Amino acid sequence: MRLVTVASPEYLARYSIPQRPEELTSHRCINLRLPTRGGLYPWEFGSGDNEFRVRVSGPSS
C-alpha cells in the first residue's frame, strides 16, 4: 500500500516546510495505529533499497 505525505497550505504557511523526512519529527503529524502491529506505525519513505522510517508525534487514528 502506498501512502502520500500531505499538508494544508495554511499549515505550510504557518510552519516551516520540511525539506527532508527527518524534519517531520518537529511537526504535528497524524499517527496510524494498526491493531495487528501493536503501537504506532512509523512513517516509511524511500524506494527500492533506499528505505527508512521516521517516528512522528501527534494524534493517532
N, C-alpha and C positions, 0 to 999 in steps of 0.2 A: 504494500500500500504506500503510495506517495502522499506526502503532506506538503503544504506550502506555508511559508512564514509570511504573515501579513501584518500591517498596522494601519490604523486610520490616518488620514492626512493631518487631522488635529493633533493626534499623539505625536507624530513625527515633527510637527511644527513646534510643539512644546518641549520635547526632549531631543536629545541628540540622536542622529540616525546611526545605528550600528553599522560599522564598516566590515566587521568580522563576526562570525557567530559567537565567539568567546565574549564579546561585548554585551551579549544578551543577558549575562548574569547581573548586570546593573539595571535591567529594565523589568517592568512588571509584565510578566508573561503568563499565559494560561497553561497550567499543567494538566496532563492527562493521567488518569489513574485507571489501569487495566486490571480487572478483577483476577485475571489469570496470571498476572505477573507479580502482584503484591507491590505496594509502594508506588511512588510516582515514576512515570516513564520519562527518561531523559530525551531531549530533542536530539535527533540524529541528522547529520549533514554529510554531504560528500557524495561521491560516486566511485564505483569500482573499488580499487584498493585504497583510495584516499577517503576513508570514512572516520568520523569521530562523533562523540556525544557531548552535549552541553546540558548541565543541570541548571534549570532556571527557577526563579522564585515568582510567586504569585498564587492566585486562587487555583483550585483544582476542579476538574469536572469529571 
